[in-house]
Amino acid sequence: MHLYEPFRYLYDSVHLNLGIKRAIARLSSKIQQFVDEQVMFFFYTKMERYITTRIISHYGADYRWGDEKSQNINKTTNNLGYGLIHHALIRNLRPKRLLCIGSMYGFIPYMMAKACSENGMGHVDFVDAGFDVNNKKNTDNHFFGQGFWAKTDSKKHFSYYLKKGYISVYMMTSRQFYKKHGNSYDYVYLDGDHSFIGAKQDIDMFWPGLSNGGILAIHDIHFDFKKSLENVNEEFIRSAGTVKFEMDKVWKLFNTTRYKLDVTNGYSGLGIIQKIGKK
Ligand SMILES: C[S@@+](CC[C@H](N)C(=O)[O-])C[C@H]1O[C@@H](n2cnc3c(N)ncnc32)[C@H](O)[C@@H]1O
């Protein structure tokens, strides 16, 4: 007989056949239902909402300027958008070696590492060059990075709502990382250099090492940079420098690839490819 655990002892200690056991079982079921629906679910929903809000804020899922479209999040409905797609894929496929290139404040690498920690396996190598939109040397390669990783204690940053040991941070370019650490991965996410030449170089480096059944995910495959500048002020346009957002062209390289999915949101878009076989 299934019993709500606090009632188990009481149930087991009754031996008289006066219908007491049946009454305890009925009461047990009613109380369990009440606790689950009125207490646990209530607090679970509140906690989930609270923690989601804190994660969005700490890991800058809205880039800390209220951009809910880029990562497809929605603060009102407690929605972690594209972060949830990475999380669900990693929970399902259970990759061991994961690579994330580029992030403003760590939202996607966090979601990837969180999924690994829930799986109890897998490790994320997060690589970001620490480019800064305000640094004149980065005019053509900042991709709106805020120089965050150069100013941050990344270990401390990634200790927020995350168990230790599921992520390592490398502040360097993807090319430097490749030369030092190679390219053997089961899950690769590209959100660093968005120019055609830069992103293609990332693909040329990391696609060959991706395992059979592994995932290559690419952010901004539908992003129209020109259009996105239509409603912003002159100062913002000036700060953009000469960066090129060309992930749409990069995505076209996979036109004939069979196992892929465009997750569009009418703005940025997330492309997902599963590598089947060696090519
Ligand atoms: C700001 S992100 C784009 C925003 C991103 N969609 C997000 O969700 O946070 C681009 C990042 O890529 C990094 N980056 C650009 N080129 C890179 C490269 N070749 N290797 C590593 N990181 C790079 C920049 O430092 C920047 O932080």
The ligand as a MOL file (V3000), in Angstrom:
LIG
                    3D

  0  0  0     0  0            999 V3000
M  V30 BEGIN CTAB
M  V30 COUNTS 27 29 0 0 0
M  V30 BEGIN ATOM
M  V30 1 C 29.1130 39.3650 -26.4670 0
M  V30 2 S 29.0870 37.7440 -27.0980 0 CHG=1
M  V30 3 C 27.6660 37.8450 -27.9960 0
M  V30 4 C 26.5500 37.8370 -26.9930 0
M  V30 5 C 26.0640 36.4710 -26.7730 0
M  V30 6 N 25.0060 36.2050 -27.7570 0
M  V30 7 C 25.5350 36.1140 -25.3990 0
M  V30 8 O 24.5270 35.4190 -25.3200 0
M  V30 9 O 26.0860 36.4860 -24.3700 0 CHG=-1
M  V30 10 C 30.4580 37.7350 -28.1140 0
M  V30 11 C 31.6060 37.3620 -27.2240 0
M  V30 12 O 32.5060 36.6270 -28.0050 0
M  V30 13 C 33.8050 36.9490 -27.6370 0
M  V30 14 N 34.6250 36.6850 -28.8010 0
M  V30 15 C 34.6350 37.3080 -29.9840 0
M  V30 16 N 35.5030 36.7440 -30.8190 0
M  V30 17 C 36.0540 35.7050 -30.1530 0
M  V30 18 C 37.0060 34.7170 -30.4710 0
M  V30 19 N 37.5920 34.6540 -31.6730 0
M  V30 20 N 37.3360 33.8020 -29.5450 0
M  V30 21 C 36.7620 33.8340 -28.3150 0
M  V30 22 N 35.8390 34.7510 -27.9630 0
M  V30 23 C 35.4920 35.6690 -28.8610 0
M  V30 24 C 33.7760 38.4070 -27.2230 0
M  V30 25 O 34.7850 38.6810 -26.2690 0
M  V30 26 C 32.3710 38.5460 -26.6400 0
M  V30 27 O 32.3540 38.4090 -25.2430 0
M  V30 END ATOM
M  V30 BEGIN BOND
M  V30 1 1 1 2
M  V30 2 1 2 3
M  V30 3 1 2 10
M  V30 4 1 3 4
M  V30 5 1 4 5
M  V30 6 1 5 6
M  V30 7 1 5 7
M  V30 8 2 7 8
M  V30 9 1 7 9
M  V30 10 1 10 11
M  V30 11 1 11 12
M  V30 12 1 11 26
M  V30 13 1 12 13
M  V30 14 1 13 14
M  V30 15 1 13 24
M  V30 16 1 14 15
M  V30 17 1 14 23
M  V30 18 2 15 16
M  V30 19 1 16 17
M  V30 20 1 17 18
M  V30 21 2 17 23
M  V30 22 1 18 19
M  V30 23 2 18 20
M  V30 24 1 20 21
M  V30 25 2 21 22
M  V30 26 1 22 23
M  V30 27 1 24 25
M  V30 28 1 24 26
M  V30 29 1 26 27
M  V30 END BOND
M  V30 END CTAB
M  END
